[in-house]
């Protein structure tokens, strides 16, 4: 069952439907010593509302994205 939320103002109405979706990283191959790029695969309907904060490996190791200024 979905739950709907909305924000109403004089100019516009935004409606959000809560639903589950899967986010993941596609497999890619990198040679040892080279840079690996992790590209997060987010469903189109969720991209506007999702920001990636880290990737977790084996529930213990966090990989954080580089700041955008780098």
TIMI-685594 format. One record per atom (N, C-alpha, C): residue number from 1; atom name; x, y, z. Coordinates in Angstrom, 2 decimals. Atoms other than C-alpha are relative to their C-alpha. Layout:
SITE   seq   atom      east     north        up
SITE   NUM     CA         X         Y         Z
...
This chain:
SITE   seq   atom      east     north        up
SITE     1      N      0.84     -1.18      0.00
SITE     1     CA      0.00      0.00      0.00
SITE     1      C      0.89      1.24      0.00
SITE     2      N     -0.77     -1.24      0.09
SITE     2     CA      1.36      3.45     -0.93
SITE     2      C     -0.62      1.06      0.89
SITE     3      N      0.45     -1.09     -0.84
SITE     3     CA      1.13      6.51      1.26
SITE     3      C      0.29      1.28     -0.77
SITE     4      N     -0.17     -1.23      0.77
SITE     4     CA      0.62      9.92     -0.42
SITE     4      C      0.16      1.19      0.93
SITE     5      N     -0.22     -1.22     -0.74
SITE     5     CA      1.92     13.23      0.90
SITE     5      C     -0.07      1.15     -0.99
SITE     6      N      0.01     -1.14      0.91
SITE     6     CA      1.40     16.69     -0.56
SITE     6      C      0.30      1.29      0.76
SITE     7      N     -0.27     -1.33     -0.53
SITE     7     CA      2.55     20.27      0.01
SITE     7      C     -0.80      0.96     -0.87
SITE     8      N      0.85     -0.92      0.75
SITE     8     CA      0.11     22.99     -0.97
SITE     8      C      0.45      1.43      0.27
SITE     9      N     -0.30     -1.42     -0.13
SITE     9     CA      1.03     26.64     -1.62
SITE     9      C     -0.81      0.75     -1.05
SITE    10      N      0.74     -0.80      0.97
SITE    10     CA     -0.39     29.51     -3.66
SITE    10      C      0.45     -0.26     -1.44
SITE    11      N     -0.56      0.13      1.34
SITE    11     CA      1.88     28.71     -6.63
SITE    11      C     -0.06     -1.41     -0.59
SITE    12      N     -0.06      1.35      0.56
SITE    12     CA      2.00     24.93     -6.95
SITE    12      C     -0.34     -1.05      1.06
SITE    13      N      0.26      1.15     -0.87
SITE    13     CA      1.19     21.52     -5.48
SITE    13      C      1.01     -1.08     -0.35
SITE    14      N     -0.93      1.10      0.20
SITE    14     CA      3.81     18.78     -5.02
SITE    14      C     -0.57     -1.21      0.72
SITE    15      N      0.49      1.24     -0.59
SITE    15     CA      2.61     15.24     -4.42
SITE    15      C      1.10     -1.05     -0.09
SITE    16      N     -1.02      1.04     -0.05
SITE    16     CA      4.96     12.45     -3.36
SITE    16      C     -0.67     -1.30      0.42
SITE    17      N      0.52      1.32     -0.34
SITE    17     CA      4.02      8.76     -3.35
SITE    17      C      1.16     -0.80      0.58
SITE    18      N     -1.04      0.81     -0.62
SITE    18     CA      6.04      6.67     -0.92
SITE    18      C     -0.03     -1.40     -0.59
SITE    19      N     -0.09      1.34      0.54
SITE    19     CA      7.24      3.48     -2.55
SITE    19      C      1.43     -0.51      0.14
SITE    20      N     -1.33      0.60     -0.11
SITE    20     CA     10.15      1.08     -2.24
SITE    20      C      0.64     -0.07     -1.38
SITE    21      N     -0.74      0.16      1.24
SITE    21     CA     12.85      1.00     -4.91
SITE    21      C      1.38     -0.52      0.34
SITE    22      N     -1.33      0.56     -0.18
SITE    22     CA     16.23     -0.67     -5.35
SITE    22      C      1.05      0.94     -0.59
SITE    23      N     -1.14     -0.78      0.45
SITE    23     CA     19.47      1.28     -5.64
SITE    23      C      1.20     -0.93      0.05
SITE    24      N     -1.15      0.89      0.00
SITE    24     CA     22.68     -0.47     -6.59
SITE    24      C      1.12      0.53     -0.87
SITE    25      N     -1.16     -0.33      0.83
SITE    25     CA     26.06     -0.32     -8.27
SITE    25      C      0.20     -1.14     -0.98
SITE    26      N     -0.22      1.03      1.01
SITE    26     CA     26.58     -2.17    -11.54
SITE    26      C      1.45     -0.47      0.05
SITE    27      N     -1.35      0.57      0.03
SITE    27     CA     29.58     -4.47    -11.86
SITE    27      C      0.84      0.70     -1.07
SITE    28      N     -0.95     -0.48      1.00
SITE    28     CA     32.62     -3.03    -13.60
SITE    28      C      1.37     -0.54      0.38
SITE    29      N     -1.32      0.59     -0.22
SITE    29     CA     36.20     -4.20    -13.95
SITE    29      C      1.06      1.09     -0.12
SITE    30      N     -1.08     -0.97     -0.02
SITE    30     CA     39.30     -2.16    -13.11
SITE    30      C      1.31     -0.76      0.23
SITE    31      N     -1.32      0.61     -0.20
SITE    31     CA     42.95     -3.17    -13.41
SITE    31      C      0.62      0.55      1.28
SITE    32      N     -0.66     -0.41     -1.24
SITE    32     CA     44.97     -3.04    -10.18
SITE    32      C      0.85      1.24     -0.24
SITE    33      N     -0.77     -1.23      0.11
SITE    33     CA     46.50      0.40     -9.62
SITE    33      C     -0.72      1.11     -0.74
SITE    34      N      0.77     -1.02      0.71
SITE    34     CA     43.91      2.23    -11.74
SITE    34      C     -1.16      0.49      0.85
SITE    35      N      1.14     -0.57     -0.71
SITE    35     CA     40.99      4.37    -10.60
SITE    35      C     -1.27     -0.73     -0.38
SITE    36      N      1.31      0.61      0.24
SITE    36     CA     37.63      2.67    -10.21
SITE    36      C     -1.09      1.03      0.22
SITE    37      N      1.11     -0.94     -0.12
SITE    37     CA     34.42      4.63    -10.70
SITE    37      C     -1.25     -0.78      0.39
SITE    38      N      1.25      0.61     -0.44
SITE    38     CA     31.30      3.63     -8.76
SITE    38      C     -1.14      0.89     -0.47
SITE    39      N      1.15     -0.76      0.49
SITE    39     CA     28.15      4.74    -10.55
SITE    39      C     -1.25     -0.62      0.59
SITE    40      N      1.19      0.50     -0.67
SITE    40     CA     25.00      4.41     -8.50
SITE    40      C     -1.17     -0.03     -0.97
SITE    41      N      1.14      0.21      0.89
SITE    41     CA     22.01      3.06    -10.41
SITE    41      C     -1.29      0.24      0.79
SITE    42      N      1.22     -0.41     -0.71
SITE    42     CA     18.88      4.89     -9.12
SITE    42      C     -1.14      0.03     -1.00
SITE    43      N      1.14     -0.05      0.91
SITE    43     CA     15.43      4.42    -10.69
SITE    43      C     -0.35      1.44     -0.40
SITE    44      N      0.30     -1.32      0.54
SITE    44     CA     14.37      7.37    -12.86
SITE    44      C     -0.97      0.79      0.88
SITE    45      N      1.01     -0.71     -0.78
SITE    45     CA     11.34      8.23    -10.71
SITE    45      C      0.52      0.47      1.36
SITE    46      N     -0.53     -0.38     -1.31
SITE    46     CA     13.55      8.60     -7.60
SITE    46      C      1.21      0.93     -0.09
SITE    47      N     -1.26     -0.74      0.13
SITE    47     CA     16.64     10.43     -8.99
SITE    47      C     -0.08      1.42      0.56
SITE    48      N      0.14     -1.39     -0.46
SITE    48     CA     15.32     13.91     -8.16
SITE    48      C      0.03      0.10      1.52
SITE    49      N      0.15     -0.04     -1.45
SITE    49     CA     14.86     12.99     -4.49
SITE    49      C      1.11     -0.75      0.75
SITE    50      N     -1.03      0.83     -0.62
SITE    50     CA     17.98     10.85     -3.82
SITE    50      C      1.37      0.66     -0.14
SITE    51      N     -1.41     -0.40      0.09
SITE    51     CA     21.53     11.92     -2.98
SITE    51      C      0.83     -1.10      0.65
SITE    52      N     -0.84      1.08     -0.47
SITE    52     CA     24.30      9.38     -2.49
SITE    52      C      0.97      0.55      1.05
SITE    53      N     -0.90     -0.45     -1.06
SITE    53     CA     26.20      9.76      0.80
SITE    53      C      1.17     -0.94      0.19
SITE    54      N     -1.11      0.95     -0.07
SITE    54     CA     28.32      6.58      0.78
SITE    54      C     -0.43     -1.34     -0.57
SITE    55      N      0.24      1.39      0.40
SITE    55     CA     28.64      3.00     -0.44
SITE    55      C      0.48     -0.85      1.17
SITE    56      N     -0.36      0.87     -1.12
SITE    56     CA     28.78      0.22      2.17
SITE    56      C      0.37     -1.38     -0.53
SITE    57      N     -0.45      1.34      0.39
SITE    57     CA     30.74     -3.00      1.70
SITE    57      C      0.04     -0.87      1.25
SITE    58      N      0.01      0.97     -1.10
SITE    58     CA     30.12     -5.98      4.01
SITE    58      C     -0.46      0.60      1.33
SITE    59      N      0.58     -0.64     -1.20
SITE    59     CA     28.18     -3.80      6.52
SITE    59      C      1.03      0.63      0.93
SITE    60      N     -1.03     -0.54     -0.89
SITE    60     CA     31.47     -2.46      7.89
SITE    60      C      0.89      1.04     -0.66
SITE    61      N     -0.94     -0.86      0.71
SITE    61     CA     33.45     -0.60      5.22
SITE    61      C     -0.78      1.02     -0.82
SITE    62      N      0.69     -1.06      0.73
SITE    62     CA     32.16      2.79      3.97
SITE    62      C      0.94      0.65     -1.00
SITE    63      N     -0.72     -0.72      1.05
SITE    63     CA     33.32      4.40      0.73
SITE    63      C     -0.77      1.29     -0.24
SITE    64      N      0.67     -1.29      0.14
SITE    64     CA     32.55      8.13      0.55
SITE    64      C      0.39      0.66     -1.32
SITE    65      N     -0.34     -0.69      1.25
SITE    65     CA     32.34     10.17     -2.67
SITE    65      C      0.92      1.19      0.28
SITE    66      N     -0.87     -1.16     -0.12
SITE    66     CA     34.95     12.87     -3.26
SITE    66      C     -0.85      1.26     -0.07
SITE    67      N      0.73     -1.27      0.12
SITE    67     CA     33.78     16.46     -2.76
SITE    67      C     -0.02      0.46     -1.45
SITE    68      N      0.14     -0.42      1.40
SITE    68     CA     32.59     18.06     -6.00
SITE    68      C      1.09      0.96     -0.44
SITE    69      N     -1.06     -0.94      0.37
SITE    69     CA     35.44     20.60     -5.88
SITE    69      C      1.25     -0.69     -0.51
SITE    70      N     -1.20      0.72      0.47
SITE    70     CA     38.03     17.87     -6.59
SITE    70      C     -0.10     -0.35     -1.45
